Amino acid sequence: MSVGERTIERGQRILFAAVALLVPVCLYVIFAVVPNEQKMGIVQRIFYFHVPSAFMAFLGVFLCAACSALYLVTRERQYDIVAHAAAELGVVFCTIVLVTGPIWARPVWGVWWTGEVRLTSTLILWLIFVGYLLLRGSAESRDQAARFGAVVAIIGALDVPIIYKSVEWWRGLHPKVLRASGGEGLDPVMGRALALCFGTFLLLFFYLLIERCRLGWLEEEIEALAHAGGRLIPRQGPPAGAAASRP
């Protein structure tokens, strides 16, 4: 194992230990420390999972688009591996957003789903990157998958600013957090809890990203070995005496 691989593995262990320590702390703070929101009550606590998941989804999408652009310019395989890994994480965290969002919004709107702009544009982002993964899986070659996927990723990333600004641009009805004591905005305790959850989700994101990239490199090495083995193994002719055995 090289020095770089040992460093990555050591860093991954540190990330795993940090996430394993912080997740129980986050759960304790969310359910035992932060106050209830003024109108939505206890259901608003899903906010501490929903919002960090949304930003991790955005991070995955932007990282995928950036690495896809670098791949198109350089044709370096490492950028495509990171882009593919980031896209998978973007889909995972966007799925969490789409599951937790309606649960949070149900007490506000009285229904699980509406045509609210931010919800709809988030669903579109999820569909784009699920399509990205399906496209890669159905491509004829890895190079084709990387090139076609890169174009989809760059176009799909344009949806993120629309999601983020949709409430302002179209005056959406997305739920807003109110102080327990009254007024719009986060209590200081809520703000610290949200920052803690952000940090935990960010560490989790990079731990999973490193793990998925390592898997991507292993897939590359296995494929290279398979091609090399196919070239080295000579084609065998018919066994001796086969022609004589024919009638």
Residue, then its C-alpha position, 0 to 999 in steps of 0.5 A: m500500500s502506497v503512502g497516499e493510500r495509507t493517508i486516505e485510509r487513515g483520513q477515512r477512519i477519522l471521518f468514520a469515528a467523527v460521524a459515529l460520535l456526532v450522530p448520537v450527539c445530533l439526535y440528543v440535541i434535536f430531540a432533547v435540547v432544541p425548543n419546539e417551533q412556535k406553530m408546527g411543534i415537534v414535527q418541525r424537528i425533521f427540519y434538522f435532517h431535511v435542510p442539511s440533506a438538501f445542501m448535501a444534495f446540492l453539494g453532490v450535484f455541483l461536485c458532479a458537474a464540476c468534475s464532469a466539466l474537468y473530465l470533458v476538458t482533460r479526459e482524465r478518468q479520475y474526474d469521472i470517478v469523482a463525478h459518478a460518486a458525487a452523483e450517486l450521493g446527490v441522488v441519495f440525499c435528494t431522496i431524503v429531502l423528498v421524503t422528509g419534505p412532505i412529512w414536514a409540510r403535511p401539518v402546514w398544507g394539510v396534504w403530503w404533496t402540492g405543486e409548490v415550486r421548490l418541491t417540484s423543482t427538487l423532484i425535477l433535479w432528482l429525476i435528472f440525476v436518476g436519469y444520469l445514473l441510468l444513462r451511465g448504466s446503459a451506455e455502450s462503453r465507459d467513455q461514452a457513459a462519462r461523456f454523455g453523463a457529463v453533459v447531463a450533469i452540467i445541465g442538471a446543475l442549473d436547476v439548483p439555483i432555481i430550487y434555492k431562489s424559487v421561494e423568492w422568485w415565485r413567492g412559494l409557500h415553503p414552510k418557514v421556521l418561527r422562534a419558539s418565543g415568537g417571530e420569524g427566524l431561528d432561536p440561537v439554540m436552533g441555529r447551533a443545532l442546525a450548524l451541528c447537523f450541517g457539520t455532521f452531514l458534511l463529514l458523512f458526505f465526504y466519508l461516503l464520497i471517499e468510500r465510493c471513489r475507492l470502489g470506483w478505482l477498484e472497478e477500474e483496476i478490475e476492468a484493466l486486469a480483465h482486458a489485460g488477461g484477455r489479451l495475454i491468453p492465446r486463443q486455443g485451436p481445436p483439440a488434436g485429432a478433432a478433424a480425424s474423428r469426424p466421419 
